[in-house]
Amino acid sequence: MYQERLLQEIRKKIGNKSLNDEIANILSISYDAAHRRTSLKAKFSFEEGLELAKYYQISLNQFITSDQQILAQKTTAVTETDDLQSFFQNNLNVFENLPLSDGMTIYYSAKDIPFFYTLSDTLLSRFKIYVWMNLLNAKQVFIPFLRFSPPNFEPNTKELRKKYEEQNVIELWNDMTVSSILQQISFYYDTRLLQRNEAQIILDELKELIEYIEQKTENNPKFHLYENELMHLSNDIFFHHPQQSLFALPTNMFGYILINDAKTCSETKNYFEHQIKNSKSLGTSGNRDRKIFFNKMYEQIDNLKHKL
C-alpha cells in the first residue's frame, strides 16, 4: 500500500515523463528492475524509498503519521555568532525547496518585527544580532556593543530578504510588535553597554524601517498588513502553497520546528485565516486607520529617543 502511494506521488511530480525511466535513473537500476517495482512485483528497499522521497521532495508524513503523531524537522541550534551562517543558509534552503510561484503566500505572526527586515548592513541589524547572541549565550558574557563585530553575513542575508520580499506576504502586527526592540535598546543603554549616539542611530534606522513598511503597506499589492488587537502574536511563519506548505514554529530566536504535514498545514492555514477575520487590514481600511497605527509606533520611537 505504501509503495503504491509513493508511486502515485511521484507520478504527480513527473507529469507525462516515463515513470520507469525516472525510477531507473534515480536509483541507478535497470529498466526491467524499475518496471518490477512500478508494477508492484518487487518492493522498494528502505533506502530506495528514502532516496525517491528525497529526490522528489515528498513528505513521508503521509505514510507514517496519524492525527496524534507527525514528523517534524528541527533547525540547527544557534549558540554562537558563527552558527548564524548556517541559520541564514537553512532559511535560504527553505525558500529554494518550496514551489515559489504565484500560488505561494507567506503568513507571519509578528510578535517582533519580522527578522527578514533587519537583514541589512545597518547598525540596527548589527544590534539585533548583538541582542540575539547575548540572549542565546548561556554564560551571558556581555561586551559593549561598540566592540561587537559579527562575521559578514551580507551575501546570504541580502538574498534571504530579497526572497522574502518577492513573495505574497501577509503579516499580522499589533501595538507590541515594535516594543521588544525598544525595550532592548533601553536595557542596553541603561547598562551602559550601548552608547547614546549608537542608540540614537539605531532608533533613526528603526524609524526609517517602519516608514518603509508603511509605504509598502500602501503601495505594494503583494504585501498585506493586518492589525490584530485580540490575539497574542507568536512569530510563527507559515509558507502556504496548494502543492506543498510548511509551518515554521519558533522554539527560540533562532530555532524552528519545521512541519510539512498536510493536515497540520491545513489547520494552520485555517487558524491564520481566522485571525485575519478578527484583524483590521491596514492596506484597505483607509489612510486614517493606517496613520493611527503607524503613528503609535513613531510616537514610541520618539519617546524613547527623547528619554535618551
Buried (B, 14 or more C-beta within 10 A) or exposed (E): EEBEEBBEBBBEBEEEEEBBEBBBEBBEBEEEBBBBBBEEEEEBEEEBBEBBBEBBBBBBBBBEBEEEEBBBEEBEEBEEBEBBBBBBBBBBEBBEEBBBEEEBBBBBBBBBBBBBBBBBEBBBBBBBBBBBBBEBEEEEEEEBBEEBEBEEBEEBBEBBBEBBBEBBBBBBBBEEBBBEBBEBBBEBBEEEBBBEEBBBBBBBBBBEBBEEBBEBBBEBEEBBBBBBEEBEBEBBBBBBBEEBBBBBBBEEBBBBEBBBBBEBBEEBBEBBEEBBEEBBBBBEBEEEBBEEBBEEBBEBBEEBBEEB
